[in-house]
Amino acid sequence: MAEASDTMGILYQNLIDAGCSEELIETCMGLAKANQWNRILPLLSKQRIHLLDSVHDGQKQIDCLDFLVYRINKKHS
């Protein structure tokens, strides 16, 4: 685990925890080392959108299962 004062270590760990690809992690780390933090923000925004899309897809699947359970219970109860 990175020390609280280790900005690069914290960034690296957070990128991993956020599910970023190795390619995205390498890009962000390179930009951070070049002190180009403003160029990292759009990349993180894209990752956030990707994760949110995954959440929405999962919610749709849960809704389908809930409906299926409801229909089975209604028909066979």
C-alpha positions as MATLAB code, in Angstrom:
seq = 'MAEASDTMGILYQNLIDAGCSEELIETCMGLAKANQWNRILPLLSKQRIHLLDSVHDGQKQIDCLDFLVYRINKKHS';
ca = [
       0.000    0.000    0.000;
       1.263    3.481   -0.841;
       2.248    5.970    1.827;
      -0.056    8.986    2.165;
       2.733   11.250    0.890;
       3.473    9.019   -2.132;
       1.387   10.746   -4.812;
       2.461    8.433   -7.616;
       1.877    5.315   -5.523;
      -1.562    6.544   -4.513;
      -2.409    7.347   -8.131;
      -1.252    3.920   -9.287;
      -3.227    2.078   -6.623;
      -6.361    4.117   -7.283;
      -6.161    3.413  -11.003;
      -5.927   -0.308  -10.253;
      -8.809   -0.092   -7.772;
     -10.894    1.761  -10.374;
     -10.511   -1.165  -12.773;
      -8.379    0.702  -15.295;
      -6.599   -1.290  -17.972;
      -2.819   -1.625  -17.902;
      -2.683    0.639  -20.956;
      -4.717    3.353  -19.238;
      -2.645    3.038  -16.070;
       0.596    3.415  -18.028;
      -0.787    6.434  -19.893;
      -1.983    8.138  -16.721;
       1.262    7.432  -14.888;
       3.273    8.868  -17.778;
       1.129   11.988  -17.854;
       1.442   12.376  -14.096;
       5.226   12.049  -14.268;
       5.204   14.748  -16.967;
       3.043   16.903  -14.655;
       0.206   16.892  -17.204;
      -2.573   16.266  -14.712;
      -5.169   18.096  -16.802;
      -4.748   15.478  -19.547;
      -5.544   12.681  -17.093;
      -8.993   14.016  -16.228;
     -10.684   13.226  -19.586;
      -9.247    9.706  -19.439;
     -10.670    9.198  -15.960;
     -14.007   10.552  -17.137;
     -14.096    7.936  -19.910;
     -13.306    5.202  -17.376;
     -16.127    6.470  -15.160;
     -18.571    6.329  -18.079;
     -17.410    2.789  -18.856;
     -17.965    1.709  -15.243;
     -21.366    3.389  -15.095;
     -22.410    1.603  -18.294;
     -21.454   -1.673  -16.611;
     -23.588   -0.787  -13.595;
     -26.545   -0.001  -15.852;
     -26.107   -3.276  -17.742;
     -26.029   -5.152  -14.438;
     -29.171   -3.355  -13.276;
     -30.974   -4.381  -16.467;
     -29.990   -7.996  -15.830;
     -31.235   -7.791  -12.248;
     -34.515   -6.313  -13.470;
     -34.922   -9.207  -15.924;
     -34.298  -11.747  -13.162;
     -36.713   -9.996  -10.819;
     -39.388  -10.052  -13.517;
     -38.755  -13.735  -14.220;
     -39.025  -14.593  -10.513;
     -42.220  -12.543  -10.277;
     -43.773  -14.325  -13.271;
     -42.818  -17.780  -11.979;
     -44.165  -17.018   -8.523;
     -47.391  -15.627   -9.956;
     -47.948  -18.557  -12.317;
     -46.965  -21.360   -9.918;
     -48.242  -20.148   -6.587;
];
